[in-house]
Amino acid sequence: MSSGDPTMRSSVPTADGLRTADLVDAMGRLHRHRCAALDLVSPSPDRVLFGPAVTISYFPSCADALPPERFNFARLFYEAIEGGGEGRVLVLASNGHPDVSLGGGTKMSRVENHGLAGILADGRLRDFEELRRFGFATWCRGEATRWGGDVVTPFEANRPVVIDGVGIRPGDYVFADSSGAVAVPATQIAEVVAEARRIVADDAGFMEQIRTEDPADVRGDER
C-alpha cells in the first residue's frame, strides 16, 4: 500500500505520549540499522512531528542542467503530495549541504495549506517566526538568514533520501521531538508503536522497583 492509502493510515496507532527514544528502542529490537537523526532544532520545540513521509531531494544548483522553471520548490512539492498531503511529513534532503537554507516561511506555507503534519529538513530553514505561527511541526538543522537557491535546488520528489545517515523512503513513518527523529518502515509502524508502549510500561515498573530497592540487596544492577 502507498502512504496515501486512507485504510492504512487509519490503522496506524497514535504515538501520543511516546518519545523518540522509546521508538528507537523499539526499532532496536527489530532491526540493526541506524534509524535515528540527532541535533535538530525547531521554531516550536514543544511540537511533536509524526506521519508518513513524502520527500524532496535537493541537488547542487546549475541553471543550465537544472532549469528553474522545472526544478523549483512549488513543482516538486505538488509532485510529492500527489494524491493528498493530509497528515504527511515533508522530508527535505539537502544532500551534503546542512548549513544551507532549503526554504522559508513563504514557500513552506504550502505545508499549512495542504494539511501536512510538518517538516523534517536536513538543512536550515528561514523565517522561524513565520513557521512558529503555522499549525504544523518543523524540525531542521537551524535557522538561516540567507537564501540558498544559488547553492542547492529542489531536484526530485518521492525518492528514498538520507537524513543524517538515516535512510527514509516515501511512506516510512517519521517521528520527531526535542531529542531527535526516527524513521520506521510503514509496514511495521503498528508493531513498533506497540513495542514502544511496552518499553515505556517496563521502564515505569523498573523505576518503581528502584524507588523501593534496598541498597544492601543491589548487586551489579545496571539500571
Phi and psi in degrees as GROMACS dihedral restraints (atoms count N, CA, C in turn):
[ dihedral_restraints ]
;  ai    aj    ak    al  type     phi  dphi    fc
    3     4     5     6     1   -84.3    20    10
    4     5     6     7     1   165.2    20    10
    6     7     8     9     1   -66.9    20    10
    7     8     9    10     1   -13.7    20    10
    9    10    11    12     1   -86.6    20    10
   10    11    12    13     1    -3.6    20    10
   12    13    14    15     1   -71.1    20    10
   13    14    15    16     1   116.1    20    10
   15    16    17    18     1   -65.9    20    10
   16    17    18    19     1   -28.5    20    10
   18    19    20    21     1   -64.6    20    10
   19    20    21    22     1   -42.7    20    10
   21    22    23    24     1   -64.8    20    10
   22    23    24    25     1   -45.5    20    10
   24    25    26    27     1   -66.4    20    10
   25    26    27    28     1   -35.0    20    10
   27    28    29    30     1   -69.8    20    10
   28    29    30    31     1   -21.3    20    10
   30    31    32    33     1   -87.6    20    10
   31    32    33    34     1    -4.3    20    10
   33    34    35    36     1   -77.5    20    10
   34    35    36    37     1   126.8    20    10
   36    37    38    39     1   -70.9    20    10
   37    38    39    40     1   156.8    20    10
   39    40    41    42     1   -69.3    20    10
   40    41    42    43     1   147.8    20    10
   42    43    44    45     1  -103.0    20    10
   43    44    45    46     1    13.8    20    10
   45    46    47    48     1   -56.1    20    10
   46    47    48    49     1   134.4    20    10
   48    49    50    51     1    85.8    20    10
   49    50    51    52     1    -9.0    20    10
   51    52    53    54     1   -89.8    20    10
   52    53    54    55     1   161.1    20    10
   54    55    56    57     1  -120.8    20    10
   55    56    57    58     1   163.8    20    10
   57    58    59    60     1   -54.3    20    10
   58    59    60    61     1   -43.4    20    10
   60    61    62    63     1   -60.1    20    10
   61    62    63    64     1   -37.2    20    10
   63    64    65    66     1   -62.9    20    10
   64    65    66    67     1   -44.7    20    10
   66    67    68    69     1   -70.4    20    10
   67    68    69    70     1   -35.5    20    10
   69    70    71    72     1   -64.4    20    10
   70    71    72    73     1   -42.4    20    10
   72    73    74    75     1   -61.7    20    10
   73    74    75    76     1   -42.4    20    10
   75    76    77    78     1   -64.3    20    10
   76    77    78    79     1   -43.0    20    10
   78    79    80    81     1   -61.8    20    10
   79    80    81    82     1   -36.1    20    10
   81    82    83    84     1   -63.9    20    10
   82    83    84    85     1   -23.0    20    10
   84    85    86    87     1   -80.4    20    10
   85    86    87    88     1   -12.7    20    10
   87    88    89    90     1  -113.2    20    10
   88    89    90    91     1   -26.6    20    10
   90    91    92    93     1  -138.9    20    10
   91    92    93    94     1   161.3    20    10
   93    94    95    96     1  -109.2    20    10
   94    95    96    97     1    -8.8    20    10
   96    97    98    99     1   -76.3    20    10
   97    98    99   100     1   158.3    20    10
   99   100   101   102     1   -68.5    20    10
  100   101   102   103     1   132.4    20    10
  102   103   104   105     1  -131.3    20    10
  103   104   105   106     1    -2.5    20    10
  105   106   107   108     1  -119.1    20    10
  106   107   108   109     1   139.3    20    10
  108   109   110   111     1  -111.5    20    10
  109   110   111   112     1   140.8    20    10
  111   112   113   114     1  -117.8    20    10
  112   113   114   115     1   178.2    20    10
  114   115   116   117     1    59.6    20    10
  115   116   117   118     1    47.2    20    10
  117   118   119   120     1  -103.2    20    10
  118   119   120   121     1   151.1    20    10
  120   121   122   123     1  -127.5    20    10
  121   122   123   124     1   165.4    20    10
  123   124   125   126     1  -147.0    20    10
  124   125   126   127     1   145.5    20    10
  126   127   128   129     1   -68.6    20    10
  127   128   129   130     1   -18.5    20    10
  129   130   131   132     1  -136.2    20    10
  130   131   132   133     1    76.7    20    10
  132   133   134   135     1   -67.0    20    10
  133   134   135   136     1    -8.6    20    10
  135   136   137   138     1   -83.6    20    10
  136   137   138   139     1    -8.3    20    10
  138   139   140   141     1   -89.9    20    10
  139   140   141   142     1   134.9    20    10
  141   142   143   144     1   -99.5    20    10
  142   143   144   145     1   137.2    20    10
  144   145   146   147     1  -105.3    20    10
  145   146   147   148     1   131.0    20    10
  147   148   149   150     1  -156.0    20    10
  148   149   150   151     1   129.2    20    10
  150   151   152   153     1   164.2    20    10
  151   152   153   154     1   172.4    20    10
  153   154   155   156     1   -75.9    20    10
  154   155   156   157     1   142.6    20    10
  156   157   158   159     1   -82.4    20    10
  157   158   159   160     1   139.7    20    10
  159   160   161   162     1  -119.8    20    10
  160   161   162   163     1   150.1    20    10
  162   163   164   165     1  -128.2    20    10
  163   164   165   166     1   147.9    20    10
  165   166   167   168     1  -129.7    20    10
  166   167   168   169     1   125.7    20    10
  168   169   170   171     1  -103.7    20    10
  169   170   171   172     1   135.1    20    10
  171   172   173   174     1   -98.9    20    10
  172   173   174   175     1   161.9    20    10
  174   175   176   177     1  -146.5    20    10
  175   176   177   178     1   149.5    20    10
  177   178   179   180     1   -52.3    20    10
  178   179   180   181     1   133.0    20    10
  180   181   182   183     1   -66.4    20    10
  181   182   183   184     1   140.7    20    10
  183   184   185   186     1  -159.3    20    10
  184   185   186   187     1   106.0    20    10
  186   187   188   189     1   -61.9    20    10
  187   188   189   190     1   -26.8    20    10
  189   190   191   192     1   -76.4    20    10
  190   191   192   193     1   -47.7    20    10
  192   193   194   195     1   -79.2    20    10
  193   194   195   196     1   -31.8    20    10
  195   196   197   198     1  -126.3    20    10
  196   197   198   199     1    77.4    20    10
  198   199   200   201     1   -60.0    20    10
  199   200   201   202     1   132.6    20    10
  201   202   203   204     1   -63.4    20    10
  202   203   204   205     1   -22.8    20    10
  204   205   206   207     1   -69.1    20    10
  205   206   207   208     1   -19.0    20    10
  207   208   209   210     1  -105.0    20    10
  208   209   210   211     1   -43.1    20    10
  210   211   212   213     1  -100.5    20    10
  211   212   213   214     1    85.3    20    10
  213   214   215   216     1  -143.3    20    10
  214   215   216   217     1   163.4    20    10
  216   217   218   219     1   -64.3    20    10
  217   218   219   220     1   -43.6    20    10
  219   220   221   222     1   -58.2    20    10
  220   221   222   223     1   -49.0    20    10
  222   223   224   225     1   -64.5    20    10
  223   224   225   226     1   -45.1    20    10
  225   226   227   228     1   -68.6    20    10
  226   227   228   229     1   -33.9    20    10
  228   229   230   231     1   -61.4    20    10
  229   230   231   232     1   -46.4    20    10
  231   232   233   234     1   -71.3    20    10
  232   233   234   235     1   -27.1    20    10
  234   235   236   237     1   -66.5    20    10
  235   236   237   238     1   -40.7    20    10
  237   238   239   240     1   -64.7    20    10
  238   239   240   241     1   -39.8    20    10
  240   241   242   243     1  -100.1    20    10
  241   242   243   244     1    17.0    20    10
  243   244   245   246     1   -53.5    20    10
  244   245   246   247     1   127.6    20    10
  246   247   248   249     1    98.0    20    10
  247   248   249   250     1    -7.7    20    10
  249   250   251   252     1   123.4    20    10
  250   251   252   253     1   140.6    20    10
  252   253   254   255     1  -108.4    20    10
  253   254   255   256     1    -4.8    20    10
  255   256   257   258     1   -54.2    20    10
  256   257   258   259     1   122.8    20    10
  258   259   260   261     1    78.2    20    10
  259   260   261   262     1     1.7    20    10
  261   262   263   264     1   -87.7    20    10
  262   263   264   265     1   163.0    20    10
  264   265   266   267     1  -109.3    20    10
  265   266   267   268     1   122.1    20    10
  267   268   269   270     1   -84.3    20    10
  268   269   270   271     1   112.7    20    10
  270   271   272   273     1  -100.2    20    10
  271   272   273   274     1   122.4    20    10
  273   274   275   276     1  -110.9    20    10
  274   275   276   277     1   117.7    20    10
  276   277   278   279     1  -103.6    20    10
  277   278   279   280     1   118.9    20    10
  279   280   281   282     1   -80.1    20    10
  280   281   282   283     1   -16.1    20    10
  282   283   284   285     1    53.1    20    10
  283   284   285   286     1    57.7    20    10
  285   286   287   288     1    94.9    20    10
  286   287   288   289     1     8.7    20    10
  288   289   290   291     1  -127.5    20    10
  289   290   291   292     1    63.5    20    10
  291   292   293   294     1   -69.3    20    10
  292   293   294   295     1   -16.8    20    10
  294   295   296   297     1   -99.0    20    10
  295   296   297   298     1     8.0    20    10
  297   298   299   300     1  -101.3    20    10
  298   299   300   301     1   144.0    20    10
  300   301   302   303     1   -69.5    20    10
  301   302   303   304     1   131.9    20    10
  303   304   305   306     1  -101.7    20    10
  304   305   306   307     1     1.9    20    10
  306   307   308   309     1   153.5    20    10
  307   308   309   310     1   178.3    20    10
  309   310   311   312     1  -144.0    20    10
  310   311   312   313     1  -168.0    20    10
  312   313   314   315     1   -57.9    20    10
  313   314   315   316     1   -38.7    20    10
  315   316   317   318     1   -65.6    20    10
  316   317   318   319     1   -51.9    20    10
  318   319   320   321     1   -64.0    20    10
  319   320   321   322     1   -40.9    20    10
  321   322   323   324     1   -75.9    20    10
  322   323   324   325     1    -6.3    20    10
  324   325   326   327     1   -61.5    20    10
  325   326   327   328     1   -21.7    20    10
  327   328   329   330     1   -61.9    20    10
  328   329   330   331     1   -32.0    20    10
  330   331   332   333     1   -61.6    20    10
  331   332   333   334     1   -41.6    20    10
  333   334   335   336     1   -67.7    20    10
  334   335   336   337     1   -45.3    20    10
  336   337   338   339     1   -60.9    20    10
  337   338   339   340     1   -30.5    20    10
  339   340   341   342     1  -108.8    20    10
  340   341   342   343     1    13.8    20    10
  342   343   344   345     1    71.0    20    10
  343   344   345   346     1    25.8    20    10
  345   346   347   348     1   -70.3    20    10
  346   347   348   349     1   155.8    20    10
  348   349   350   351     1   -70.7    20    10
  349   350   351   352     1   -29.3    20    10
  351   352   353   354     1   156.3    20    10
  352   353   354   355     1  -158.9    20    10
  354   355   356   357     1  -131.4    20    10
  355   356   357   358     1   137.1    20    10
  357   358   359   360     1  -121.1    20    10
  358   359   360   361     1   116.8    20    10
  360   361   362   363     1  -124.0    20    10
  361   362   363   364     1   128.5    20    10
  363   364   365   366     1   -90.2    20    10
  364   365   366   367     1    56.0    20    10
  366   367   368   369     1  -177.2    20    10
  367   368   369   370     1  -176.6    20    10
  369   370   371   372     1   -92.4    20    10
  370   371   372   373     1   160.0    20    10
  372   373   374   375     1  -128.6    20    10
  373   374   375   376     1   149.8    20    10
  375   376   377   378     1   -93.9    20    10
  376   377   378   379     1   165.1    20    10
  378   379   380   381     1    66.4    20    10
  379   380   381   382     1    52.6    20    10
  381   382   383   384     1   -56.5    20    10
  382   383   384   385     1   -35.9    20    10
  384   385   386   387     1   -62.9    20    10
  385   386   387   388     1   -41.1    20    10
  387   388   389   390     1   -67.7    20    10
  388   389   390   391     1   -44.3    20    10
  390   391   392   393     1   -61.6    20    10
  391   392   393   394     1   -33.4    20    10
  393   394   395   396     1   -64.4    20    10
  394   395   396   397     1   -29.7    20    10
  396   397   398   399     1   -79.5    20    10
  397   398   399   400     1   -17.2    20    10
  399   400   401   402     1   -75.1    20    10
  400   401   402   403     1   164.9    20    10
  402   403   404   405     1   -89.3    20    10
  403   404   405   406     1    -3.6    20    10
  405   406   407   408     1   -97.6    20    10
  406   407   408   409     1   167.7    20    10
  408   409   410   411     1   -92.4    20    10
  409   410   411   412     1   142.8    20    10
  411   412   413   414     1  -132.4    20    10
  412   413   414   415     1   128.0    20    10
  414   415   416   417     1  -132.0    20    10
  415   416   417   418     1   132.6    20    10
  417   418   419   420     1  -154.5    20    10
  418   419   420   421     1  -169.1    20    10
  420   421   422   423     1   -88.9    20    10
  421   422   423   424     1    -4.8    20    10
  423   424   425   426     1   142.3    20    10
  424   425   426   427     1   174.4    20    10
  426   427   428   429     1   -89.3    20    10
  427   428   429   430     1   141.7    20    10
  429   430   431   432     1  -114.3    20    10
  430   431   432   433     1   155.6    20    10
  432   433   434   435     1  -112.3    20    10
  433   434   435   436     1   -25.3    20    10
  435   436   437   438     1   -99.7    20    10
  436   437   438   439     1   139.0    20    10
  438   439   440   441     1   -57.4    20    10
  439   440   441   442     1   140.6    20    10
  441   442   443   444     1  -111.4    20    10
  442   443   444   445     1     8.9    20    10
  444   445   446   447     1   -66.8    20    10
  445   446   447   448     1   -17.7    20    10
  447   448   449   450     1   -85.1    20    10
  448   449   450   451     1    -4.8    20    10
  450   451   452   453     1  -107.2    20    10
  451   452   453   454     1   -49.2    20    10
  453   454   455   456     1  -133.7    20    10
  454   455   456   457     1   156.6    20    10
  456   457   458   459     1  -138.8    20    10
  457   458   459   460     1   147.8    20    10
  459   460   461   462     1   -56.9    20    10
  460   461   462   463     1   133.0    20    10
  462   463   464   465     1  -117.4    20    10
  463   464   465   466     1   -48.5    20    10
  465   466   467   468     1  -152.5    20    10
  466   467   468   469     1   155.6    20    10
  468   469   470   471     1  -115.9    20    10
  469   470   471   472     1   146.9    20    10
  471   472   473   474     1    53.8    20    10
  472   473   474   475     1    49.3    20    10
  474   475   476   477     1  -117.4    20    10
  475   476   477   478     1   156.4    20    10
  477   478   479   480     1   -57.4    20    10
  478   479   480   481     1   140.0    20    10
  480   481   482   483     1  -130.6    20    10
  481   482   483   484     1   168.9    20    10
  483   484   485   486     1  -122.8    20    10
  484   485   486   487     1   124.6    20    10
  486   487   488   489     1  -119.2    20    10
  487   488   489   490     1   112.1    20    10
  489   490   491   492     1    52.6    20    10
  490   491   492   493     1    41.9    20    10
  492   493   494   495     1    82.1    20    10
  493   494   495   496     1     1.2    20    10
  495   496   497   498     1  -103.6    20    10
  496   497   498   499     1   125.1    20    10
  498   499   500   501     1   -78.1    20    10
  499   500   501   502     1   130.7    20    10
  501   502   503   504     1  -128.2    20    10
  502   503   504   505     1   123.0    20    10
  504   505   506   507     1  -103.4    20    10
  505   506   507   508     1   148.3    20    10
  507   508   509   510     1   -52.7    20    10
  508   509   510   511     1   131.6    20    10
  510   511   512   513     1    98.0    20    10
  511   512   513   514     1   -23.4    20    10
  513   514   515   516     1   -59.5    20    10
  514   515   516   517     1   148.6    20    10
  516   517   518   519     1   -88.6    20    10
  517   518   519   520     1   134.6    20    10
  519   520   521   522     1  -113.7    20    10
  520   521   522   523     1   132.8    20    10
  522   523   524   525     1  -127.3    20    10
  523   524   525   526     1   133.4    20    10
  525   526   527   528     1  -143.1    20    10
  526   527   528   529     1   139.4    20    10
  528   529   530   531     1  -144.6    20    10
  529   530   531   532     1  -163.9    20    10
  531   532   533   534     1   -67.2    20    10
  532   533   534   535     1   -11.8    20    10
  534   535   536   537     1   -99.0    20    10
  535   536   537   538     1   -11.5    20    10
  537   538   539   540     1   147.9    20    10
  538   539   540   541     1  -163.9    20    10
  540   541   542   543     1  -133.7    20    10
  541   542   543   544     1   153.6    20    10
  543   544   545   546     1  -138.0    20    10
  544   545   546   547     1   144.0    20    10
  546   547   548   549     1  -112.6    20    10
  547   548   549   550     1   133.5    20    10
  549   550   551   552     1  -125.8    20    10
  550   551   552   553     1   130.4    20    10
  552   553   554   555     1   -56.0    20    10
  553   554   555   556     1   138.5    20    10
  555   556   557   558     1   -58.2    20    10
  556   557   558   559     1   -36.7    20    10
  558   559   560   561     1   -71.2    20    10
  559   560   561   562     1   -11.9    20    10
  561   562   563   564     1  -119.2    20    10
  562   563   564   565     1     8.6    20    10
  564   565   566   567     1   -62.1    20    10
  565   566   567   568     1   -41.8    20    10
  567   568   569   570     1   -63.8    20    10
  568   569   570   571     1   -42.3    20    10
  570   571   572   573     1   -64.3    20    10
  571   572   573   574     1   -42.9    20    10
  573   574   575   576     1   -68.4    20    10
  574   575   576   577     1   -42.4    20    10
  576   577   578   579     1   -63.2    20    10
  577   578   579   580     1   -42.7    20    10
  579   580   581   582     1   -62.8    20    10
  580   581   582   583     1   -41.5    20    10
  582   583   584   585     1   -65.8    20    10
  583   584   585   586     1   -38.8    20    10
  585   586   587   588     1   -61.7    20    10
  586   587   588   589     1   -38.5    20    10
  588   589   590   591     1   -68.2    20    10
  589   590   591   592     1   -35.0    20    10
  591   592   593   594     1   -65.1    20    10
  592   593   594   595     1   -39.2    20    10
  594   595   596   597     1   -63.4    20    10
  595   596   597   598     1   -43.9    20    10
  597   598   599   600     1   -60.1    20    10
  598   599   600   601     1   -44.0    20    10
  600   601   602   603     1   -64.8    20    10
  601   602   603   604     1   -41.7    20    10
  603   604   605   606     1   -62.2    20    10
  604   605   606   607     1   -43.9    20    10
  606   607   608   609     1   -62.2    20    10
  607   608   609   610     1   -38.6    20    10
  609   610   611   612     1   -62.5    20    10
  610   611   612   613     1   -39.6    20    10
  612   613   614   615     1   -64.8    20    10
  613   614   615   616     1   -42.3    20    10
  615   616   617   618     1   -62.7    20    10
  616   617   618   619     1   -39.3    20    10
  618   619   620   621     1   -64.1    20    10
  619   620   621   622     1   -37.2    20    10
  621   622   623   624     1   -67.2    20    10
  622   623   624   625     1   -39.6    20    10
  624   625   626   627     1   -61.7    20    10
  625   626   627   628     1   -42.4    20    10
  627   628   629   630     1   -64.4    20    10
  628   629   630   631     1   -38.6    20    10
  630   631   632   633     1   -61.3    20    10
  631   632   633   634     1   -33.3    20    10
  633   634   635   636     1  -106.4    20    10
  634   635   636   637     1     6.3    20    10
  636   637   638   639     1   -70.7    20    10
  637   638   639   640     1   152.7    20    10
  639   640   641   642     1   -96.6    20    10
  640   641   642   643     1   117.7    20    10
  642   643   644   645     1   -52.3    20    10
  643   644   645   646     1   -29.8    20    10
  645   646   647   648     1   -68.9    20    10
  646   647   648   649     1   -20.4    20    10
  648   649   650   651     1   -94.6    20    10
  649   650   651   652     1    -6.9    20    10
  651   652   653   654     1   -80.2    20    10
  652   653   654   655     1   122.4    20    10
  654   655   656   657     1  -136.1    20    10
  655   656   657   658     1    97.9    20    10
  657   658   659   660     1    70.4    20    10
  658   659   660   661     1    24.8    20    10
  660   661   662   663     1   -73.5    20    10
  661   662   663   664     1   123.0    20    10
  663   664   665   666     1   -89.7    20    10
  664   665   666   667     1    -5.5    20    10
